[in-house]
Amino acid sequence: MTIVPPPPTADAPWPVGLLASKVRDWIDRLGTAWVEGEITQWNVSGGNVYGKLRDLEQDATVSFSIWSSVKSRVPADLKQGDRVIAAVKPNYWVKGGSLTMQVFDMRHVGLGDLLERLERLRVALTAEGLFAPERKRRLPFLPQCIGLVTGRDSDAEKDVLRNAQLRWPSVEFRVVHAAVQGDRMVSEVTTAVQQLDADPEVDVIIVARGGGDFQNLLGFSDESLIRAVAACTTPVVSAIGHEADRPLLDEVADLRASTPTDAAKRVVPDVSEELSRVQQARARIGQRLTALVATEVDRLEQIRSRPVLASPQTLVDVRADEIVRAVARGEELVFRAIERADTRVAELTAGLRALSPQGTLRRGYAIVQVPGGGVLHDPAEAPSDTELTLTVAGGSLTAVSGGPRGGPLDDRPSPGGAGSSRTTAAGRSQPTSATPR
């Protein structure tokens, strides 16, 4: 049985702790409730969130807290100003005497819910690589034909056409009108983009709209439209003109323009600027060519001023003189060589003649040969009556030896004495050995 304390009176008041515990018990019986409101305060401290939630119509605000264990399960992009629904449980803090709402779940609602779904789609398409910078194509420098998807009789169409034709009057457009908001917007814009992409004459496609609130621009974030634009082979320019909440079309397009007018300026070059660039380029080319020609003229003048080109005959004369000197020098060297050769031949001839036996014979000597052809070297080799052959400068003759007659030539007797030979052939007698006559 539970004992219920009597009601408090001035004579028997309750302790504060008793009152606080009764309030806590009574509040705990309320359980969890889903509430809707706007976040007016959002503070993160120690992994926990402490904030306030205000009623959307009445002037009523409650404090709430999200513990770190719950924070990981709620959307990460929650912030002040978001409209949310939250599963809260009243929690009375006995020690501090404060009442707060403990949040167990919190979600975006209305516009916030749309933003949450849009963010999830953005993350998914980014993971697929549809927004990667490397897949974006460069726009043509001077498109001959521009495809334009926009609303009928819209200011966006007029801005694009007017600014493009002011910049480049000869530019052509293929305009396909489509609903740019409402239920038909996604299907009509997708069909128009695909139609222009299939046209081989269209060089670039502009999707233009003159801005609008977030709700009206949601169609430009539709997944089917985004995938259709990503599949295009023709470069696509997004010119929605909404800076605060960029639709996903801006992310997948090859170029994002802030407004339709900006799209026209970025797609079509300015003819006056291009003509000015051409003139500047021509002027630079002319200056470079003039400088190059002047440099080459100076080089030619320097070459022509050289002596060899100023008076070409000088080169011939110099070479002719060199040839004449070379010929004269050659002749002199040849004559000297011949003279030295003649002198050498004479010297060799004189030496040869001096060494020749015939020269010896001409000086009066004779060669005495004994029978058998041997040369007589010693008188003893020619006893008396030995027939000798004498060879002199003029020829040969025969003599008979009278035998040895004394010693050396310096001691020989006078002719006619002992040991002289007698002549048996024409000519006078000769001594028995080769002696001077």
Protein Blocks (a to p, Z undefined) as FASTA:
>chain_A
ZZddddddfklccdfklmmmmmmmmmmmnopaddddddfbdcdeehiacdddddfkbccd
ddddddfklmmmpcfkbcehiacdddddddddfknopacdddfbdcdehjlmmmmmmmmm
mmmmmmnopmgmklpccddfbafbdcddddehifklmmmmmmmmmmmmmbccddddddfe
djklmmmmmmmmmmmmmpmkbmbdcdddeejafklmmmmmcfklmmmmmmpmbdcdddeh
paklccfklmmpmbdcfbfklmmmmmpccfklmmmmmmmmmmmmmmmmmmmmmmmmmmmm
mmmmpmklmmmmlmmmmmmmmmmmmmmmmmmmmmmmmmmmmmmmmmmmmmmmmmpmklmm
mnopacdddehhiacfbfklmcghiacddddfkbccddddebjebjdfklpccehiahia
cdfbecddddfbdcdZZ
